[in-house]
Amino acid sequence: MTSPKIDQKFIENGAQKVTDTELEKVVNKSEDIKKKFTASGPLKRFIEDGQLLISVVKDYRAGTFRQVPYGTIAAIAFTLIYVFNPLDLVPDVLPIVGQIDDAAVVAACMMLVEHDLYTYKMWKQGKEEK
């Protein structure tokens, strides 16, 4: 059996299964998820992106930001839960190798939601300037 290809289609398929329960999990586990994006290992490149992804889910869940499609939020939630789950395609207990698939999933998600994430970032900056 071969492993599924980690690409935008992988994220889209996973996002189709995301429910409010998973959004709530991202919000409730946000601090633990942030810890996965550390200054060492394959996810270090995505530290700021990880924080932004968590933030958009929190604001969407709170109802303060609804300017992107639910599919974008579902894709982000799927990605964050994937990163949080230590027993994904390649278990995180395997040093470095276990995080490479996590980094690939984050990269694919970033490409998929780039435009909507930019919209969120501009909204957030405008909100902070007030």
CNS distance restraints for C-alpha pairs under 8 A (distance, minus, plus):
assign (resid   3 and name CA) (resid  89 and name CA) 7.29 0.50 0.50
assign (resid   4 and name CA) (resid  10 and name CA) 7.61 0.50 0.50
assign (resid   5 and name CA) (resid  10 and name CA) 6.86 0.50 0.50
assign (resid   6 and name CA) (resid  10 and name CA) 5.54 0.50 0.50
assign (resid   6 and name CA) (resid  11 and name CA) 7.69 0.50 0.50
assign (resid   6 and name CA) (resid 101 and name CA) 7.69 0.50 0.50
assign (resid   6 and name CA) (resid 104 and name CA) 6.60 0.50 0.50
assign (resid   6 and name CA) (resid 105 and name CA) 6.19 0.50 0.50
assign (resid   6 and name CA) (resid 108 and name CA) 7.32 0.50 0.50
assign (resid   7 and name CA) (resid  11 and name CA) 6.65 0.50 0.50
assign (resid   7 and name CA) (resid 104 and name CA) 7.74 0.50 0.50
assign (resid   7 and name CA) (resid 105 and name CA) 7.04 0.50 0.50
assign (resid   7 and name CA) (resid 108 and name CA) 5.29 0.50 0.50
assign (resid   8 and name CA) (resid  12 and name CA) 6.16 0.50 0.50
assign (resid   8 and name CA) (resid 108 and name CA) 5.20 0.50 0.50
assign (resid   8 and name CA) (resid 109 and name CA) 6.44 0.50 0.50
assign (resid   8 and name CA) (resid 111 and name CA) 7.53 0.50 0.50
assign (resid   8 and name CA) (resid 112 and name CA) 6.06 0.50 0.50
assign (resid   9 and name CA) (resid  13 and name CA) 6.04 0.50 0.50
assign (resid  10 and name CA) (resid  14 and name CA) 6.23 0.50 0.50
assign (resid  11 and name CA) (resid  15 and name CA) 5.98 0.50 0.50
assign (resid  11 and name CA) (resid  75 and name CA) 5.88 0.50 0.50
assign (resid  11 and name CA) (resid  78 and name CA) 7.11 0.50 0.50
assign (resid  11 and name CA) (resid  79 and name CA) 7.05 0.50 0.50
assign (resid  11 and name CA) (resid 105 and name CA) 7.29 0.50 0.50
assign (resid  11 and name CA) (resid 108 and name CA) 7.19 0.50 0.50
assign (resid  11 and name CA) (resid 109 and name CA) 6.38 0.50 0.50
assign (resid  12 and name CA) (resid  16 and name CA) 6.44 0.50 0.50
assign (resid  12 and name CA) (resid  75 and name CA) 6.24 0.50 0.50
assign (resid  13 and name CA) (resid  17 and name CA) 7.34 0.50 0.50
assign (resid  14 and name CA) (resid  18 and name CA) 7.06 0.50 0.50
assign (resid  14 and name CA) (resid  75 and name CA) 7.08 0.50 0.50
assign (resid  14 and name CA) (resid  78 and name CA) 6.03 0.50 0.50
assign (resid  15 and name CA) (resid  71 and name CA) 6.75 0.50 0.50
assign (resid  15 and name CA) (resid  74 and name CA) 4.77 0.50 0.50
assign (resid  15 and name CA) (resid  75 and name CA) 4.51 0.50 0.50
assign (resid  15 and name CA) (resid  76 and name CA) 7.80 0.50 0.50
assign (resid  15 and name CA) (resid  77 and name CA) 7.49 0.50 0.50
assign (resid  15 and name CA) (resid  78 and name CA) 5.53 0.50 0.50
assign (resid  16 and name CA) (resid  71 and name CA) 7.64 0.50 0.50
assign (resid  16 and name CA) (resid  74 and name CA) 7.19 0.50 0.50
assign (resid  18 and name CA) (resid  22 and name CA) 5.92 0.50 0.50
assign (resid  18 and name CA) (resid  23 and name CA) 7.54 0.50 0.50
assign (resid  18 and name CA) (resid  74 and name CA) 5.61 0.50 0.50
assign (resid  18 and name CA) (resid  75 and name CA) 7.99 0.50 0.50
assign (resid  18 and name CA) (resid  77 and name CA) 7.28 0.50 0.50
assign (resid  18 and name CA) (resid  78 and name CA) 6.53 0.50 0.50
assign (resid  19 and name CA) (resid  23 and name CA) 6.66 0.50 0.50
assign (resid  19 and name CA) (resid  74 and name CA) 7.74 0.50 0.50
assign (resid  20 and name CA) (resid  24 and name CA) 6.10 0.50 0.50
assign (resid  21 and name CA) (resid  25 and name CA) 6.18 0.50 0.50
assign (resid  22 and name CA) (resid  26 and name CA) 6.27 0.50 0.50
assign (resid  22 and name CA) (resid  77 and name CA) 6.77 0.50 0.50
assign (resid  22 and name CA) (resid  78 and name CA) 7.74 0.50 0.50
assign (resid  22 and name CA) (resid  81 and name CA) 7.66 0.50 0.50
assign (resid  23 and name CA) (resid  27 and name CA) 6.42 0.50 0.50
assign (resid  23 and name CA) (resid  57 and name CA) 6.99 0.50 0.50
assign (resid  23 and name CA) (resid  61 and name CA) 7.01 0.50 0.50
assign (resid  23 and name CA) (resid  74 and name CA) 7.71 0.50 0.50
assign (resid  23 and name CA) (resid  77 and name CA) 6.07 0.50 0.50
assign (resid  24 and name CA) (resid  28 and name CA) 6.03 0.50 0.50
assign (resid  24 and name CA) (resid  61 and name CA) 7.59 0.50 0.50
assign (resid  25 and name CA) (resid  29 and name CA) 5.78 0.50 0.50
assign (resid  25 and name CA) (resid  30 and name CA) 8.00 0.50 0.50
assign (resid  25 and name CA) (resid  81 and name CA) 7.98 0.50 0.50
assign (resid  26 and name CA) (resid  30 and name CA) 5.49 0.50 0.50
assign (resid  26 and name CA) (resid  33 and name CA) 7.76 0.50 0.50
assign (resid  26 and name CA) (resid  54 and name CA) 7.20 0.50 0.50
assign (resid  26 and name CA) (resid  57 and name CA) 7.45 0.50 0.50
assign (resid  26 and name CA) (resid  58 and name CA) 7.92 0.50 0.50
assign (resid  26 and name CA) (resid  77 and name CA) 6.48 0.50 0.50
assign (resid  26 and name CA) (resid  80 and name CA) 6.94 0.50 0.50
assign (resid  26 and name CA) (resid  81 and name CA) 6.75 0.50 0.50
assign (resid  27 and name CA) (resid  54 and name CA) 7.45 0.50 0.50
assign (resid  27 and name CA) (resid  57 and name CA) 7.20 0.50 0.50
assign (resid  27 and name CA) (resid  58 and name CA) 5.76 0.50 0.50
assign (resid  27 and name CA) (resid  61 and name CA) 7.99 0.50 0.50
assign (resid  29 and name CA) (resid  33 and name CA) 6.11 0.50 0.50
assign (resid  30 and name CA) (resid  34 and name CA) 6.07 0.50 0.50
assign (resid  30 and name CA) (resid  54 and name CA) 6.50 0.50 0.50
assign (resid  31 and name CA) (resid  35 and name CA) 6.49 0.50 0.50
assign (resid  32 and name CA) (resid  36 and name CA) 6.97 0.50 0.50
assign (resid  32 and name CA) (resid  84 and name CA) 7.51 0.50 0.50
assign (resid  33 and name CA) (resid  37 and name CA) 7.28 0.50 0.50
assign (resid  33 and name CA) (resid  80 and name CA) 6.92 0.50 0.50
assign (resid  33 and name CA) (resid  81 and name CA) 7.91 0.50 0.50
assign (resid  33 and name CA) (resid  83 and name CA) 7.25 0.50 0.50
assign (resid  33 and name CA) (resid  84 and name CA) 5.44 0.50 0.50
assign (resid  34 and name CA) (resid  38 and name CA) 7.77 0.50 0.50
assign (resid  34 and name CA) (resid  47 and name CA) 7.92 0.50 0.50
assign (resid  34 and name CA) (resid  50 and name CA) 6.79 0.50 0.50
assign (resid  34 and name CA) (resid  51 and name CA) 6.64 0.50 0.50
assign (resid  36 and name CA) (resid  43 and name CA) 7.49 0.50 0.50
assign (resid  36 and name CA) (resid  83 and name CA) 7.10 0.50 0.50
assign (resid  36 and name CA) (resid  84 and name CA) 6.86 0.50 0.50
assign (resid  37 and name CA) (resid  43 and name CA) 5.32 0.50 0.50
assign (resid  37 and name CA) (resid  44 and name CA) 5.84 0.50 0.50
assign (resid  37 and name CA) (resid  46 and name CA) 6.68 0.50 0.50
assign (resid  37 and name CA) (resid  47 and name CA) 5.14 0.50 0.50
assign (resid  37 and name CA) (resid  50 and name CA) 6.67 0.50 0.50
assign (resid  38 and name CA) (resid  43 and name CA) 6.53 0.50 0.50
assign (resid  38 and name CA) (resid  44 and name CA) 5.33 0.50 0.50
assign (resid  38 and name CA) (resid  47 and name CA) 6.68 0.50 0.50
assign (resid  39 and name CA) (resid  43 and name CA) 7.71 0.50 0.50
assign (resid  39 and name CA) (resid  44 and name CA) 4.73 0.50 0.50
assign (resid  39 and name CA) (resid  47 and name CA) 7.47 0.50 0.50
assign (resid  40 and name CA) (resid  44 and name CA) 5.46 0.50 0.50
assign (resid  41 and name CA) (resid  96 and name CA) 6.08 0.50 0.50
assign (resid  41 and name CA) (resid  99 and name CA) 7.22 0.50 0.50
assign (resid  42 and name CA) (resid  96 and name CA) 6.86 0.50 0.50
assign (resid  42 and name CA) (resid  99 and name CA) 6.05 0.50 0.50
assign (resid  42 and name CA) (resid 100 and name CA) 5.79 0.50 0.50
assign (resid  42 and name CA) (resid 103 and name CA) 5.94 0.50 0.50
assign (resid  43 and name CA) (resid  47 and name CA) 6.85 0.50 0.50
assign (resid  43 and name CA) (resid  99 and name CA) 7.01 0.50 0.50
assign (resid  43 and name CA) (resid 100 and name CA) 7.76 0.50 0.50
assign (resid  43 and name CA) (resid 102 and name CA) 7.35 0.50 0.50
assign (resid  43 and name CA) (resid 103 and name CA) 5.36 0.50 0.50
assign (resid  46 and name CA) (resid  50 and name CA) 5.74 0.50 0.50
assign (resid  46 and name CA) (resid 103 and name CA) 7.84 0.50 0.50
assign (resid  46 and name CA) (resid 106 and name CA) 7.67 0.50 0.50
assign (resid  47 and name CA) (resid  51 and name CA) 6.48 0.50 0.50
assign (resid  48 and name CA) (resid  52 and name CA) 6.26 0.50 0.50
assign (resid  49 and name CA) (resid  53 and name CA) 6.05 0.50 0.50
assign (resid  50 and name CA) (resid  54 and name CA) 6.24 0.50 0.50
assign (resid  50 and name CA) (resid  80 and name CA) 7.97 0.50 0.50
assign (resid  51 and name CA) (resid  55 and name CA) 6.10 0.50 0.50
assign (resid  52 and name CA) (resid  56 and name CA) 6.21 0.50 0.50
assign (resid  52 and name CA) (resid 121 and name CA) 7.90 0.50 0.50
assign (resid  53 and name CA) (resid  57 and name CA) 6.49 0.50 0.50
assign (resid  53 and name CA) (resid  76 and name CA) 6.36 0.50 0.50
assign (resid  53 and name CA) (resid  80 and name CA) 7.82 0.50 0.50
assign (resid  53 and name CA) (resid 117 and name CA) 7.91 0.50 0.50
assign (resid  54 and name CA) (resid  58 and name CA) 6.25 0.50 0.50
assign (resid  54 and name CA) (resid  80 and name CA) 7.60 0.50 0.50
assign (resid  55 and name CA) (resid  59 and name CA) 6.15 0.50 0.50
assign (resid  56 and name CA) (resid  60 and name CA) 5.96 0.50 0.50
assign (resid  56 and name CA) (resid  65 and name CA) 7.60 0.50 0.50
assign (resid  56 and name CA) (resid  73 and name CA) 7.66 0.50 0.50
assign (resid  56 and name CA) (resid 117 and name CA) 7.92 0.50 0.50
assign (resid  56 and name CA) (resid 120 and name CA) 6.90 0.50 0.50
assign (resid  57 and name CA) (resid  61 and name CA) 5.94 0.50 0.50
assign (resid  57 and name CA) (resid  73 and name CA) 6.20 0.50 0.50
assign (resid  57 and name CA) (resid  76 and name CA) 7.43 0.50 0.50
assign (resid  57 and name CA) (resid  77 and name CA) 7.00 0.50 0.50
assign (resid  58 and name CA) (resid  62 and name CA) 6.07 0.50 0.50
assign (resid  59 and name CA) (resid  63 and name CA) 6.16 0.50 0.50
assign (resid  59 and name CA) (resid  64 and name CA) 5.32 0.50 0.50
assign (resid  59 and name CA) (resid  65 and name CA) 5.36 0.50 0.50
assign (resid  60 and name CA) (resid  64 and name CA) 6.08 0.50 0.50
assign (resid  60 and name CA) (resid  65 and name CA) 4.90 0.50 0.50
assign (resid  60 and name CA) (resid  66 and name CA) 5.74 0.50 0.50
assign (resid  60 and name CA) (resid  73 and name CA) 7.63 0.50 0.50
assign (resid  65 and name CA) (resid 120 and name CA) 7.83 0.50 0.50
assign (resid  67 and name CA) (resid 119 and name CA) 7.80 0.50 0.50
assign (resid  67 and name CA) (resid 120 and name CA) 7.64 0.50 0.50
assign (resid  68 and name CA) (resid  72 and name CA) 6.64 0.50 0.50
assign (resid  68 and name CA) (resid  73 and name CA) 7.61 0.50 0.50
assign (resid  68 and name CA) (resid 116 and name CA) 5.95 0.50 0.50
assign (resid  68 and name CA) (resid 119 and name CA) 7.87 0.50 0.50
assign (resid  68 and name CA) (resid 120 and name CA) 7.91 0.50 0.50
assign (resid  69 and name CA) (resid  73 and name CA) 6.96 0.50 0.50
assign (resid  70 and name CA) (resid  74 and name CA) 6.06 0.50 0.50
assign (resid  71 and name CA) (resid  75 and name CA) 6.05 0.50 0.50
assign (resid  72 and name CA) (resid  76 and name CA) 6.26 0.50 0.50
assign (resid  72 and name CA) (resid 113 and name CA) 6.06 0.50 0.50
assign (resid  72 and name CA) (resid 116 and name CA) 7.24 0.50 0.50
assign (resid  73 and name CA) (resid  77 and name CA) 6.05 0.50 0.50
assign (resid  74 and name CA) (resid  78 and name CA) 5.98 0.50 0.50
assign (resid  75 and name CA) (resid  79 and name CA) 6.19 0.50 0.50
assign (resid  75 and name CA) (resid 109 and name CA) 6.80 0.50 0.50
assign (resid  75 and name CA) (resid 113 and name CA) 7.89 0.50 0.50
assign (resid  76 and name CA) (resid  80 and name CA) 6.18 0.50 0.50
assign (resid  76 and name CA) (resid 109 and name CA) 6.72 0.50 0.50
assign (resid  76 and name CA) (resid 113 and name CA) 7.91 0.50 0.50
assign (resid  77 and name CA) (resid  81 and name CA) 6.06 0.50 0.50
assign (resid  78 and name CA) (resid  82 and name CA) 6.03 0.50 0.50
assign (resid  79 and name CA) (resid  83 and name CA) 6.25 0.50 0.50
assign (resid  79 and name CA) (resid 105 and name CA) 6.38 0.50 0.50
assign (resid  79 and name CA) (resid 106 and name CA) 6.23 0.50 0.50
assign (resid  79 and name CA) (resid 109 and name CA) 6.76 0.50 0.50
assign (resid  80 and name CA) (resid  84 and name CA) 6.11 0.50 0.50
assign (resid  80 and name CA) (resid 106 and name CA) 7.97 0.50 0.50
assign (resid  81 and name CA) (resid  85 and name CA) 5.99 0.50 0.50
assign (resid  82 and name CA) (resid  88 and name CA) 6.60 0.50 0.50
assign (resid  82 and name CA) (resid 102 and name CA) 7.04 0.50 0.50
assign (resid  82 and name CA) (resid 105 and name CA) 7.88 0.50 0.50
assign (resid  83 and name CA) (resid 102 and name CA) 5.31 0.50 0.50
assign (resid  83 and name CA) (resid 105 and name CA) 7.98 0.50 0.50
assign (resid  83 and name CA) (resid 106 and name CA) 7.97 0.50 0.50
assign (resid  86 and name CA) (resid  91 and name CA) 5.61 0.50 0.50
assign (resid  86 and name CA) (resid  92 and name CA) 5.00 0.50 0.50
assign (resid  86 and name CA) (resid  93 and name CA) 7.21 0.50 0.50
assign (resid  87 and name CA) (resid  91 and name CA) 4.60 0.50 0.50
assign (resid  87 and name CA) (resid  92 and name CA) 6.60 0.50 0.50
assign (resid  88 and name CA) (resid  92 and name CA) 7.64 0.50 0.50
assign (resid  89 and name CA) (resid 101 and name CA) 7.24 0.50 0.50
assign (resid  90 and name CA) (resid  94 and name CA) 7.71 0.50 0.50
assign (resid  90 and name CA) (resid  97 and name CA) 7.33 0.50 0.50
assign (resid  90 and name CA) (resid  98 and name CA) 5.09 0.50 0.50
assign (resid  90 and name CA) (resid  99 and name CA) 7.67 0.50 0.50
assign (resid  90 and name CA) (resid 101 and name CA) 6.54 0.50 0.50
assign (resid  91 and name CA) (resid  98 and name CA) 5.12 0.50 0.50
assign (resid  92 and name CA) (resid  96 and name CA) 7.88 0.50 0.50
assign (resid  92 and name CA) (resid  97 and name CA) 7.54 0.50 0.50
assign (resid  92 and name CA) (resid  98 and name CA) 3.96 0.50 0.50
assign (resid  92 and name CA) (resid  99 and name CA) 5.80 0.50 0.50
assign (resid  93 and name CA) (resid  98 and name CA) 6.25 0.50 0.50
assign (resid  94 and name CA) (resid  98 and name CA) 4.77 0.50 0.50
assign (resid  94 and name CA) (resid  99 and name CA) 7.99 0.50 0.50
assign (resid  95 and name CA) (resid  99 and name CA) 7.48 0.50 0.50
assign (resid  96 and name CA) (resid 100 and name CA) 6.44 0.50 0.50
assign (resid  97 and name CA) (resid 101 and name CA) 7.45 0.50 0.50
assign (resid  98 and name CA) (resid 102 and name CA) 7.47 0.50 0.50
assign (resid  99 and name CA) (resid 103 and name CA) 6.25 0.50 0.50
assign (resid 100 and name CA) (resid 104 and name CA) 6.21 0.50 0.50
assign (resid 101 and name CA) (resid 105 and name CA) 6.18 0.50 0.50
assign (resid 102 and name CA) (resid 106 and name CA) 6.28 0.50 0.50
assign (resid 103 and name CA) (resid 107 and name CA) 6.07 0.50 0.50
assign (resid 104 and name CA) (resid 108 and name CA) 6.14 0.50 0.50
assign (resid 105 and name CA) (resid 109 and name CA) 6.12 0.50 0.50
assign (resid 106 and name CA) (resid 110 and name CA) 6.06 0.50 0.50
assign (resid 107 and name CA) (resid 111 and name CA) 6.38 0.50 0.50
assign (resid 108 and name CA) (resid 112 and name CA) 6.25 0.50 0.50
assign (resid 109 and name CA) (resid 113 and name CA) 6.10 0.50 0.50
assign (resid 110 and name CA) (resid 114 and name CA) 5.40 0.50 0.50
assign (resid 113 and name CA) (resid 117 and name CA) 5.88 0.50 0.50
assign (resid 114 and name CA) (resid 118 and name CA) 6.16 0.50 0.50
assign (resid 115 and name CA) (resid 119 and name CA) 6.39 0.50 0.50
assign (resid 116 and name CA) (resid 120 and name CA) 6.28 0.50 0.50
assign (resid 117 and name CA) (resid 121 and name CA) 6.07 0.50 0.50
assign (resid 118 and name CA) (resid 122 and name CA) 6.21 0.50 0.50
assign (resid 119 and name CA) (resid 123 and name CA) 6.23 0.50 0.50
assign (resid 120 and name CA) (resid 124 and name CA) 6.03 0.50 0.50
assign (resid 121 and name CA) (resid 125 and name CA) 6.11 0.50 0.50
assign (resid 122 and name CA) (resid 126 and name CA) 6.11 0.50 0.50
assign (resid 123 and name CA) (resid 127 and name CA) 6.16 0.50 0.50
assign (resid 124 and name CA) (resid 128 and name CA) 6.19 0.50 0.50
assign (resid 125 and name CA) (resid 129 and name CA) 6.22 0.50 0.50
assign (resid 126 and name CA) (resid 130 and name CA) 6.72 0.50 0.50
